[in-house]
Amino acid sequence: MVIRKLNSQKAYRMLENKSDEELVAVLNGASSVLGDTAWSLLHNRNRHDLIIRALKEKKISTRDGKVRALNFLLSYGRKLPDAFQIYLDYSGDKSKDAADCALFGLAFWQDSRAIPCLESKQETRNSKNIKKAIDALRSRDPKRYSPCFHDAQGVWLKKG
């Protein structure tokens, strides 16, 4: 089967019986149809633990894989305490897109403990977005990082 001609229904049938670990490997791949389908299957299986472990162990190495994995964690908002450290670790990633996903997570997490870490990364090529994330944290306004984002599911609400 030619991957370029693969649609999401075929990809789903192709991947639905794969193990969770195999899906993490597919998540890291170049095919957006397969990677996005793996994302969906892992999300339906609630396997955020595998995504967190794969990111911690640097098993997800491609730009697309990192963006998919970080967006996977972002979809849970503040419900995954381990994600905070992942966002810190990836906030200076060489992939601007992966770093931006991590910075979004930090801005919406609203934990000022991230500021010193971000300040140490200001001299990178993503300094503009790092400064925006710091501003969002200092002002306690995550909309300063992403003004158009609306938390319809309430996953970023602070408890208490």
Contacts in CASP RR format, 6 or more apart in sequence:
PFRMAT RR
TARGET T0000
AUTHOR 0000-0000-0000
METHOD contacts of the structure
MODEL  1
MVIRKLNSQKAYRMLENKSDEELVAVLNGASSVLGDTAWSLLHNRNRHDL
IIRALKEKKISTRDGKVRALNFLLSYGRKLPDAFQIYLDYSGDKSKDAAD
CALFGLAFWQDSRAIPCLESKQETRNSKNIKKAIDALRSRDPKRYSPCFH
DAQGVWLKKG
1 10 0 8 1.000
1 14 0 8 1.000
3 31 0 8 1.000
3 33 0 8 1.000
3 34 0 8 1.000
6 14 0 8 1.000
6 31 0 8 1.000
6 33 0 8 1.000
6 34 0 8 1.000
7 33 0 8 1.000
8 33 0 8 1.000
8 36 0 8 1.000
8 37 0 8 1.000
11 33 0 8 1.000
11 34 0 8 1.000
11 37 0 8 1.000
12 37 0 8 1.000
12 40 0 8 1.000
12 41 0 8 1.000
14 34 0 8 1.000
14 37 0 8 1.000
15 23 0 8 1.000
15 26 0 8 1.000
15 34 0 8 1.000
15 37 0 8 1.000
15 38 0 8 1.000
15 41 0 8 1.000
16 41 0 8 1.000
18 26 0 8 1.000
18 38 0 8 1.000
18 41 0 8 1.000
20 42 0 8 1.000
20 45 0 8 1.000
20 47 0 8 1.000
20 50 0 8 1.000
21 50 0 8 1.000
23 38 0 8 1.000
23 41 0 8 1.000
23 42 0 8 1.000
23 47 0 8 1.000
24 38 0 8 1.000
24 42 0 8 1.000
24 50 0 8 1.000
24 51 0 8 1.000
24 54 0 8 1.000
24 59 0 8 1.000
24 60 0 8 1.000
26 34 0 8 1.000
26 35 0 8 1.000
26 37 0 8 1.000
26 38 0 8 1.000
27 35 0 8 1.000
27 38 0 8 1.000
27 39 0 8 1.000
27 42 0 8 1.000
27 51 0 8 1.000
27 60 0 8 1.000
27 65 0 8 1.000
27 68 0 8 1.000
27 69 0 8 1.000
27 72 0 8 1.000
28 54 0 8 1.000
28 59 0 8 1.000
28 60 0 8 1.000
28 61 0 8 1.000
28 62 0 8 1.000
28 64 0 8 1.000
28 65 0 8 1.000
28 69 0 8 1.000
29 35 0 8 1.000
29 62 0 8 1.000
29 64 0 8 1.000
29 65 0 8 1.000
30 62 0 8 1.000
30 64 0 8 1.000
32 64 0 8 1.000
35 64 0 8 1.000
35 65 0 8 1.000
35 68 0 8 1.000
36 68 0 8 1.000
38 68 0 8 1.000
39 68 0 8 1.000
39 71 0 8 1.000
39 72 0 8 1.000
42 50 0 8 1.000
42 51 0 8 1.000
42 72 0 8 1.000
43 72 0 8 1.000
43 75 0 8 1.000
48 72 0 8 1.000
48 73 0 8 1.000
48 76 0 8 1.000
48 80 0 8 1.000
51 69 0 8 1.000
51 72 0 8 1.000
51 73 0 8 1.000
52 73 0 8 1.000
52 80 0 8 1.000
52 82 0 8 1.000
52 83 0 8 1.000
52 86 0 8 1.000
53 59 0 8 1.000
54 60 0 8 1.000
54 69 0 8 1.000
55 66 0 8 1.000
55 69 0 8 1.000
55 70 0 8 1.000
55 73 0 8 1.000
55 86 0 8 1.000
55 89 0 8 1.000
55 90 0 8 1.000
56 86 0 8 1.000
56 89 0 8 1.000
60 66 0 8 1.000
60 69 0 8 1.000
63 95 0 8 1.000
63 97 0 8 1.000
63 98 0 8 1.000
66 90 0 8 1.000
66 93 0 8 1.000
66 95 0 8 1.000
66 97 0 8 1.000
66 98 0 8 1.000
66 101 0 8 1.000
67 95 0 8 1.000
67 97 0 8 1.000
67 98 0 8 1.000
67 101 0 8 1.000
70 86 0 8 1.000
70 87 0 8 1.000
70 90 0 8 1.000
70 98 0 8 1.000
70 101 0 8 1.000
70 102 0 8 1.000
71 101 0 8 1.000
73 80 0 8 1.000
73 83 0 8 1.000
73 86 0 8 1.000
73 87 0 8 1.000
74 83 0 8 1.000
74 101 0 8 1.000
74 104 0 8 1.000
74 105 0 8 1.000
75 155 0 8 1.000
76 83 0 8 1.000
76 155 0 8 1.000
77 83 0 8 1.000
77 105 0 8 1.000
77 108 0 8 1.000
77 109 0 8 1.000
77 155 0 8 1.000
77 156 0 8 1.000
78 109 0 8 1.000
78 155 0 8 1.000
78 156 0 8 1.000
78 157 0 8 1.000
78 158 0 8 1.000
78 159 0 8 1.000
79 155 0 8 1.000
83 105 0 8 1.000
84 106 0 8 1.000
84 109 0 8 1.000
84 111 0 8 1.000
84 114 0 8 1.000
86 102 0 8 1.000
87 102 0 8 1.000
87 103 0 8 1.000
87 105 0 8 1.000
87 106 0 8 1.000
87 109 0 8 1.000
87 114 0 8 1.000
88 102 0 8 1.000
88 106 0 8 1.000
88 114 0 8 1.000
88 117 0 8 1.000
89 102 0 8 1.000
90 98 0 8 1.000
90 99 0 8 1.000
90 101 0 8 1.000
90 102 0 8 1.000
91 99 0 8 1.000
91 102 0 8 1.000
91 103 0 8 1.000
91 106 0 8 1.000
91 114 0 8 1.000
91 117 0 8 1.000
91 118 0 8 1.000
91 121 0 8 1.000
91 130 0 8 1.000
91 133 0 8 1.000
92 99 0 8 1.000
92 102 0 8 1.000
92 121 0 8 1.000
92 124 0 8 1.000
92 126 0 8 1.000
92 130 0 8 1.000
93 99 0 8 1.000
93 102 0 8 1.000
96 125 0 8 1.000
96 126 0 8 1.000
96 129 0 8 1.000
99 126 0 8 1.000
99 129 0 8 1.000
100 126 0 8 1.000
100 129 0 8 1.000
103 118 0 8 1.000
103 126 0 8 1.000
103 129 0 8 1.000
103 130 0 8 1.000
103 132 0 8 1.000
103 133 0 8 1.000
103 145 0 8 1.000
104 133 0 8 1.000
104 145 0 8 1.000
104 146 0 8 1.000
104 149 0 8 1.000
106 114 0 8 1.000
106 118 0 8 1.000
106 133 0 8 1.000
106 137 0 8 1.000
107 132 0 8 1.000
107 133 0 8 1.000
107 136 0 8 1.000
107 137 0 8 1.000
107 142 0 8 1.000
107 144 0 8 1.000
107 145 0 8 1.000
107 146 0 8 1.000
108 142 0 8 1.000
108 145 0 8 1.000
108 146 0 8 1.000
108 149 0 8 1.000
108 151 0 8 1.000
108 156 0 8 1.000
109 156 0 8 1.000
110 136 0 8 1.000
110 137 0 8 1.000
110 140 0 8 1.000
110 142 0 8 1.000
110 158 0 8 1.000
111 137 0 8 1.000
112 137 0 8 1.000
112 138 0 8 1.000
114 133 0 8 1.000
114 137 0 8 1.000
115 134 0 8 1.000
115 137 0 8 1.000
115 138 0 8 1.000
118 130 0 8 1.000
118 133 0 8 1.000
118 134 0 8 1.000
118 137 0 8 1.000
119 134 0 8 1.000
121 130 0 8 1.000
122 130 0 8 1.000
122 131 0 8 1.000
122 134 0 8 1.000
124 130 0 8 1.000
129 145 0 8 1.000
132 144 0 8 1.000
132 145 0 8 1.000
133 145 0 8 1.000
135 144 0 8 1.000
135 145 0 8 1.000
136 142 0 8 1.000
136 143 0 8 1.000
136 144 0 8 1.000
136 145 0 8 1.000
142 149 0 8 1.000
142 156 0 8 1.000
143 149 0 8 1.000
151 157 0 8 1.000
END
